[in-house]
Amino acid sequence: MLPSAPGWGRGVPLPPPPPPPSARPLVVSADEDLLDELLRLLAAAGAEAQRAAGGPVLRRAHREAPLVLLGADALGTAAVRSLPRRPGVVVVAAAELPPTEWAAAVEVGAERVVVLPEDESWLLARAAAAVRGPVEPGPVVAVGAACGGGGASTVAGALAVAAPGGAVLVDADVWGGGLDLLLGAELAEGLRWPELLGLRGRVAGEALLAALPEVGTVHLLAADRARAEPIPGEALTAVVGAARATGRPVVVDLPRPGADGAGEGPRAVLADADLAVLVVPARLRAATAARLLVAAPGSPWTAARLVVRAVPGGLGVDDVADVVGRPVLGVLPHDRGAVARGERGEPPGRAPRSPLAAVARRLLEVAAGAG
């Protein structure tokens, strides 16, 4: 007969079972001060650590843990050096590493070397992300314009503002003057594109977003107004992939197709996008330009949906759809106050009852598969 615990069987709920080892980050270090710091940080992130020093226990934990934290003191040990490379390894130190230890960190495949306490906030976010359940990738909406001044940036900004749980807005048009101006965030602190042009491959999404300017619930990666440097395709796809991995909707304001819209980065974004939106002013030349774009052999815009921006004396919505040959998802009536609001830095679509906000919500529903 199993012994009973005090209170069990008398209406007192059983304590929750401990998380399985595979759900607990692995900590490898013999530095007691560093261990105390790591256990404190993991507890703050809602995680319980597992510790192992060597042998089969270490190899199994290293294989199954969602995150491996290696103390700098453990880098040179035979047990650590014999482990296979894997993603999700972070080296933690109390001071900057000397070159020999940096080389050892590279050898074990560390994604980052963290120095405490300077990098405490990054490590806290990384640990919290590691122990969360799998996050469903957020939808990606790619927005472009059929012609210059078509209104793509306005629609992209409204999409990001309308996302109820927050969104990531990526400015891929380095010649557009910077989307931070459109959102009134030109003074907001955070990284712009020139500091991120070297990104490649897999990037930690939460860490990236923590470095970007925030406008309300929107994380914004804007072009820089002082340096219009081309965005490498690998950097753009790395940013979009990292942002969508956080589960948030990602809105990408693409360059005007005639300028750089056929580049490697925009093509990759359009190929992966859940929804491609082409903003077309209701004028014959703009509609014809859109038709040429979607009908061009190998065009990445072939599956685009349209948002028609009404202009006084312009074409009707059905006429634009007929000329372009693509379905219309939304219509923006002529808005005489839009320019003035933009010059004041009022985020587009901020008023929930505005036609722009309604179109943005409709587009988000379609991108999420609900429409």
C-alpha positions as CSV (number, residue, x, y, z in Angstrom):
1,M,0.0,0.0,0.0
2,L,1.4,3.4,-1.0
3,P,1.9,5.9,1.8
4,S,-0.4,8.9,1.7
5,A,0.7,12.5,1.8
6,P,-0.9,14.9,4.3
7,G,-4.1,16.3,3.0
8,W,-4.3,14.1,-0.1
9,G,-7.7,12.4,-0.6
10,R,-9.5,15.1,1.5
11,G,-10.3,17.5,-1.3
12,V,-6.8,19.0,-1.5
13,P,-5.6,19.0,-5.1
14,L,-2.4,17.1,-5.9
15,P,0.6,19.2,-6.7
16,P,1.3,19.4,-10.4
17,P,3.8,16.9,-11.6
18,P,7.3,18.2,-12.3
19,P,7.9,19.1,-16.0
20,P,9.6,16.3,-18.0
21,P,13.3,16.7,-18.4
22,S,12.9,17.5,-22.1
23,A,11.0,20.7,-21.1
24,R,13.7,21.9,-18.8
25,P,16.8,23.9,-19.9
26,L,20.1,22.2,-19.2
27,V,22.7,24.1,-17.2
28,V,26.4,22.9,-17.3
29,S,28.7,24.8,-14.9
30,A,30.7,24.3,-11.8
31,D,30.9,28.0,-11.0
32,E,28.6,28.4,-8.0
33,D,28.1,32.2,-8.4
34,L,27.2,31.7,-12.1
35,L,24.9,28.8,-11.2
36,D,23.0,31.0,-8.7
37,E,22.5,33.7,-11.4
38,L,21.3,31.2,-14.0
39,L,18.9,29.4,-11.7
40,R,17.5,32.8,-10.7
41,L,17.0,33.9,-14.3
42,L,15.4,30.6,-15.3
43,A,13.0,30.8,-12.4
44,A,12.0,34.3,-13.5
45,A,11.4,32.9,-17.0
46,G,9.1,30.2,-15.6
47,A,11.6,27.4,-16.2
48,E,13.1,24.8,-13.9
49,A,16.7,23.9,-14.7
50,Q,18.3,20.5,-15.0
51,R,22.0,20.0,-14.3
52,A,24.4,17.4,-15.5
53,A,28.2,17.2,-15.4
54,G,29.0,14.3,-17.7
55,G,28.3,10.7,-18.8
56,P,25.1,9.4,-20.4
57,V,23.0,11.8,-18.2
58,L,24.7,14.8,-19.8
59,R,24.5,13.5,-23.4
60,R,20.7,12.7,-23.0
61,A,19.9,16.0,-21.4
62,H,22.0,17.8,-24.1
63,R,20.0,16.1,-26.8
64,E,16.5,16.7,-25.3
65,A,16.7,20.1,-23.6
66,P,15.0,23.0,-25.3
67,L,18.0,25.2,-24.3
68,V,21.5,24.5,-23.2
69,L,23.4,27.0,-21.0
70,L,27.1,26.3,-20.9
71,G,29.1,28.2,-18.3
72,A,32.4,29.5,-19.6
73,D,34.2,27.4,-17.0
74,A,32.8,24.2,-18.7
75,L,33.9,25.0,-22.3
76,G,37.3,23.3,-21.9
77,T,36.1,20.1,-20.2
78,A,36.3,16.8,-22.0
79,A,32.6,16.1,-21.4
80,V,31.5,19.3,-23.1
81,R,34.0,19.0,-26.0
82,S,32.7,15.5,-26.8
83,L,29.1,16.6,-27.2
84,P,27.7,16.8,-30.7
85,R,26.7,20.3,-32.1
86,R,23.1,21.3,-31.9
87,P,21.0,24.5,-32.1
88,G,20.0,26.3,-28.9
89,V,23.3,26.4,-27.1
90,V,24.3,29.6,-25.3
91,V,27.6,30.2,-23.5
92,V,27.2,32.3,-20.3
93,A,30.1,34.2,-18.7
94,A,30.7,36.8,-16.0
95,A,33.1,38.7,-18.2
96,E,34.2,39.1,-21.8
97,L,35.8,35.9,-23.0
98,P,39.5,35.7,-24.0
99,P,40.2,34.6,-27.6
100,T,40.8,31.0,-26.7
101,E,37.4,30.6,-24.9
102,W,35.7,32.4,-27.8
103,A,37.2,29.7,-30.1
104,A,35.9,27.0,-27.8
105,A,32.4,28.6,-27.9
106,V,32.4,28.6,-31.7
107,E,33.6,25.0,-31.6
108,V,30.5,23.9,-29.5
109,G,28.2,25.7,-31.9
110,A,27.0,28.4,-29.5
111,E,24.4,30.7,-31.0
112,R,25.6,33.5,-28.7
113,V,28.0,34.3,-25.8
114,V,26.1,36.1,-23.0
115,V,27.9,38.2,-20.5
116,L,26.0,38.8,-17.2
117,P,24.6,41.1,-16.0
118,E,24.7,43.1,-19.2
119,D,22.9,40.5,-21.3
120,E,20.4,39.5,-18.6
121,S,17.3,40.7,-20.4
122,W,18.2,38.9,-23.6
123,L,18.9,35.6,-21.7
124,L,15.6,36.0,-19.8
125,A,13.7,36.4,-23.1
126,R,15.6,33.5,-24.7
127,A,14.8,31.2,-21.8
128,A,11.1,32.1,-21.7
129,A,10.8,31.4,-25.5
130,A,12.6,28.1,-25.2
131,V,10.2,26.7,-22.5
132,R,7.0,27.8,-24.2
133,G,5.1,25.4,-26.3
134,P,5.5,25.5,-30.0
135,V,4.3,28.8,-31.5
136,E,2.3,28.7,-34.7
137,P,4.0,30.9,-37.2
138,G,2.3,34.3,-37.7
139,P,0.9,35.1,-41.2
140,V,2.9,37.2,-43.6
141,V,1.3,39.9,-45.7
142,A,3.3,41.4,-48.5
143,V,2.2,44.8,-49.7
144,G,3.2,46.6,-52.8
145,A,1.9,49.3,-55.1
146,A,1.2,49.3,-58.8
147,C,2.8,52.7,-59.2
148,G,4.6,55.3,-57.3
149,G,2.5,57.0,-54.7
150,G,0.0,54.2,-54.8
151,G,-0.5,54.0,-51.1
152,A,1.2,50.7,-50.2
153,S,3.0,52.1,-47.2
154,T,-0.3,53.5,-45.8
155,V,-2.0,50.1,-46.2
156,A,0.9,48.3,-44.7
157,G,1.0,50.6,-41.7
158,A,-2.8,50.2,-41.2
159,L,-2.4,46.4,-41.3
160,A,0.2,46.4,-38.5
161,V,-1.9,48.9,-36.4
162,A,-5.0,46.8,-36.8
163,A,-3.5,43.5,-35.7
164,P,-5.2,43.0,-32.3
165,G,-2.3,41.2,-30.6
166,G,0.5,43.3,-32.1
167,A,2.4,42.9,-35.4
168,V,5.8,43.3,-36.9
169,L,6.1,45.9,-39.7
170,V,9.1,45.5,-42.0
171,D,10.1,48.4,-44.3
172,A,11.7,46.8,-47.3
173,D,11.7,50.0,-49.4
174,V,15.0,51.7,-48.5
175,W,14.1,54.6,-50.8
176,G,10.8,55.3,-49.2
177,G,12.0,57.7,-46.5
178,G,11.4,55.4,-43.6
179,L,8.1,54.0,-42.3
180,D,8.9,55.4,-38.8
181,L,7.9,58.8,-40.3
182,L,4.6,57.4,-41.3
183,L,3.9,56.1,-37.8
184,G,5.3,59.1,-36.0
185,A,8.1,57.1,-34.6
186,E,11.2,58.8,-36.1
187,L,12.5,59.5,-32.6
188,A,11.7,56.1,-31.2
189,E,14.8,54.2,-30.0
190,G,15.8,51.0,-31.6
191,L,17.7,49.5,-34.6
192,R,17.0,50.4,-38.2
193,W,18.0,48.5,-41.3
194,P,21.7,49.7,-41.6
195,E,22.5,47.9,-38.3
196,L,20.9,44.6,-39.4
197,L,22.1,44.3,-43.0
198,G,24.5,41.5,-42.0
199,L,21.9,39.1,-40.6
200,R,21.9,35.6,-42.1
201,G,20.1,32.4,-41.5
202,R,18.3,31.6,-38.2
203,V,17.7,34.6,-35.9
204,A,16.0,34.6,-32.5
205,G,12.7,36.3,-33.0
206,E,12.1,37.7,-29.5
207,A,15.6,39.0,-29.3
208,L,15.2,40.8,-32.6
209,L,11.9,42.4,-31.7
210,A,13.3,43.6,-28.4
211,A,15.9,45.6,-30.4
212,L,13.4,47.3,-32.7
213,P,11.4,50.5,-32.1
214,E,7.9,50.0,-30.8
215,V,4.8,52.1,-31.7
216,G,1.9,50.9,-29.6
217,T,1.7,47.2,-30.3
218,V,3.7,47.5,-33.5
219,H,7.4,46.4,-33.7
220,L,8.9,48.4,-36.6
221,L,12.0,47.8,-38.7
222,A,12.3,50.9,-40.7
223,A,14.8,52.1,-43.4
224,D,17.2,54.8,-42.3
225,R,16.7,58.3,-43.6
226,A,20.4,59.1,-43.7
227,R,21.6,55.9,-45.5
228,A,19.6,54.3,-48.2
229,E,21.6,51.0,-48.3
230,P,20.2,48.1,-50.3
231,I,18.8,45.2,-48.2
232,P,20.5,41.9,-49.0
233,G,17.9,39.2,-49.7
234,E,19.3,36.9,-46.9
235,A,18.9,39.7,-44.4
236,L,15.3,40.4,-45.4
237,T,14.3,36.7,-45.3
238,A,16.1,36.2,-42.0
239,V,14.1,39.1,-40.4
240,V,10.8,38.0,-41.8
241,G,11.4,34.4,-40.7
242,A,12.4,35.4,-37.2
243,A,9.4,37.8,-36.8
244,R,6.8,35.3,-38.0
245,A,8.3,32.6,-35.6
246,T,7.1,34.7,-32.7
247,G,3.5,34.1,-33.8
248,R,2.8,37.7,-34.6
249,P,1.5,38.8,-38.0
250,V,4.3,40.2,-40.2
251,V,3.6,43.0,-42.7
252,V,6.2,43.7,-45.3
253,D,6.1,47.0,-47.3
254,L,7.9,46.0,-50.5
255,P,9.6,48.3,-52.9
256,R,7.7,49.5,-56.0
257,P,7.9,46.6,-58.4
258,G,9.5,48.6,-61.2
259,A,12.3,49.6,-58.8
260,D,13.5,46.5,-56.9
261,G,10.4,44.4,-56.6
262,A,11.9,41.6,-58.6
263,G,15.0,41.3,-56.3
264,E,15.9,38.2,-54.4
265,G,14.5,39.3,-51.1
266,P,11.1,40.6,-52.3
267,R,10.7,37.5,-54.4
268,A,11.4,35.2,-51.4
269,V,9.0,37.2,-49.2
270,L,6.2,37.0,-51.9
271,A,6.8,33.3,-52.3
272,D,6.3,32.7,-48.6
273,A,3.6,35.2,-48.0
274,D,0.1,34.1,-46.9
275,L,-1.3,37.1,-48.7
276,A,0.1,39.4,-51.4
277,V,-1.7,42.7,-51.6
278,L,-1.3,45.1,-54.6
279,V,-2.6,48.6,-54.0
280,V,-4.0,50.1,-57.2
281,P,-5.3,53.7,-57.6
282,A,-8.5,53.7,-59.6
283,R,-6.8,55.2,-62.7
284,L,-6.4,53.6,-66.1
285,R,-2.6,53.8,-66.2
286,A,-2.2,52.4,-62.7
287,A,-4.6,49.5,-63.4
288,T,-2.7,48.8,-66.7
289,A,0.6,48.8,-64.8
290,A,-0.8,46.4,-62.3
291,R,-2.0,44.2,-65.1
292,L,1.5,44.1,-66.6
293,L,2.9,43.2,-63.3
294,V,0.6,40.3,-62.4
295,A,0.7,38.9,-66.0
296,A,4.5,39.1,-66.5
297,P,6.1,35.6,-67.0
298,G,7.5,34.4,-63.7
299,S,6.1,37.4,-61.8
300,P,6.0,36.9,-58.0
301,W,2.8,39.0,-58.0
302,T,0.7,36.5,-60.0
303,A,-1.5,35.5,-57.0
304,A,-1.9,39.1,-55.7
305,R,-5.2,40.4,-54.4
306,L,-6.1,44.0,-54.9
307,V,-6.9,47.0,-52.7
308,V,-8.4,49.7,-54.9
309,R,-7.8,53.3,-53.9
310,A,-10.6,55.5,-55.2
311,V,-9.7,58.8,-56.9
312,P,-12.1,61.5,-58.0
313,G,-13.3,60.9,-61.5
314,G,-11.4,57.6,-61.7
315,L,-12.4,54.1,-62.7
316,G,-15.0,52.0,-60.9
317,V,-13.9,49.1,-58.7
318,D,-15.3,46.5,-61.2
319,D,-13.4,48.2,-64.0
320,V,-10.1,48.0,-62.1
321,A,-10.7,44.3,-61.4
322,D,-11.4,43.7,-65.1
323,V,-8.3,45.5,-66.3
324,V,-6.0,43.8,-63.8
325,G,-7.6,40.4,-63.8
326,R,-7.3,39.9,-60.1
327,P,-10.0,39.9,-57.3
328,V,-10.5,43.0,-55.2
329,L,-10.5,42.5,-51.4
330,G,-11.0,46.1,-50.3
331,V,-11.8,49.6,-51.5
332,L,-10.4,52.7,-49.9
333,P,-12.6,55.8,-50.6
334,H,-11.0,59.1,-51.4
335,D,-9.8,60.6,-48.1
336,R,-9.0,64.3,-48.3
337,G,-7.5,64.4,-44.8
338,A,-5.1,61.5,-45.2
339,V,-2.2,63.6,-46.3
340,A,-2.5,66.0,-43.4
341,R,-2.8,63.2,-40.9
342,G,0.3,61.5,-42.4
343,E,2.3,64.8,-42.1
344,R,1.4,65.0,-38.5
345,G,2.7,61.4,-37.9
346,E,-0.7,59.9,-37.0
347,P,-0.5,56.1,-37.6
348,P,-2.7,55.1,-40.5
349,G,-5.9,53.3,-39.6
350,R,-5.7,54.3,-36.0
351,A,-9.4,55.1,-35.9
352,P,-11.1,51.6,-35.6
353,R,-14.2,52.8,-37.5
354,S,-12.4,54.2,-40.4
355,P,-12.6,52.6,-43.9
356,L,-8.8,52.0,-43.8
357,A,-9.0,50.1,-40.5
358,A,-12.0,48.0,-41.8
359,V,-10.0,47.1,-45.0
360,A,-7.0,46.2,-42.8
361,R,-9.0,43.9,-40.6
362,R,-10.4,42.2,-43.7
363,L,-7.0,41.6,-45.1
364,L,-5.7,40.2,-41.8
365,E,-8.7,37.8,-41.7
366,V,-7.9,36.5,-45.2
367,A,-4.2,36.2,-44.4
368,A,-5.0,34.1,-41.3
369,G,-7.3,31.9,-43.4
370,A,-10.6,33.1,-42.0
371,G,-11.8,34.9,-45.0
